Amino acid sequence: MRENFTSGSIPFRKAYLQSLIDVIEVDDTHIRIKGSKDVLERAVLPAGARPFRVRR
C-alpha cells in the first residue's frame, strides 16, 4: 500500500486521500484537515493491531 501511495497513479492517490478526509478548510492563517479519527486509525494501524486509547 505504501508503494501505491508514493508511486501509484494520481487517481489512486486522490481516491485514497478522499476516503480519509472529509473537508479541508483554508483561511488566511490556518489550514484545517478534518476527518474521522476512527477511519484514519484503521488506515494506519496494521491489520489485527489493537488501537491505543487515551483516558481523559
C-alpha positions as CSV (number, residue, x, y, z in Angstrom):
1,M,0.0,0.0,0.0
2,R,2.8,2.4,0.8
3,E,4.4,1.9,-2.6
4,N,1.0,2.5,-4.3
5,F,0.6,5.7,-2.3
6,T,4.0,7.1,-3.1
7,S,4.4,6.0,-6.7
8,G,1.0,4.9,-7.8
9,S,-1.3,6.6,-10.2
10,I,-2.6,10.1,-9.3
11,P,-6.3,8.9,-9.4
12,F,-5.5,6.2,-6.9
13,R,-3.8,8.6,-4.5
14,K,-6.6,11.1,-4.8
15,A,-9.2,8.5,-4.1
16,Y,-7.3,7.2,-1.1
17,L,-7.0,10.6,0.4
18,Q,-10.7,11.4,-0.3
19,S,-11.6,8.3,1.6
20,L,-9.8,9.6,4.7
21,I,-10.5,13.3,4.6
22,D,-14.0,14.8,5.0
23,V,-13.1,18.5,4.5
24,I,-10.2,20.9,4.1
25,E,-10.7,24.4,5.5
26,V,-8.3,27.2,4.5
27,D,-8.3,30.8,5.8
28,D,-5.6,33.5,6.0
29,T,-3.6,31.9,8.8
30,H,-4.6,28.2,9.1
31,I,-5.3,25.1,7.2
32,R,-7.5,22.5,8.9
33,I,-7.9,19.0,7.6
34,K,-10.9,17.2,9.1
35,G,-11.9,13.6,9.0
36,S,-12.9,10.7,11.2
37,K,-10.2,9.7,13.7
38,D,-11.5,6.1,13.6
39,V,-11.1,5.9,9.8
40,L,-7.6,7.3,10.0
41,E,-6.7,4.9,12.8
42,R,-7.9,1.9,10.8
43,A,-5.9,3.1,7.8
44,V,-2.6,3.5,9.6
45,L,-2.7,0.5,12.0
46,P,-1.6,-2.9,10.8
47,A,-4.4,-5.5,10.4
48,G,-5.3,-7.0,13.8
49,A,-3.5,-4.4,15.8
50,R,-5.2,-3.1,18.9
51,P,-5.9,0.6,18.9
52,F,-4.3,2.8,21.5
53,R,-6.9,4.5,23.8
54,V,-6.3,7.6,25.9
55,R,-8.3,8.2,29.1
56,R,-9.4,11.7,29.7
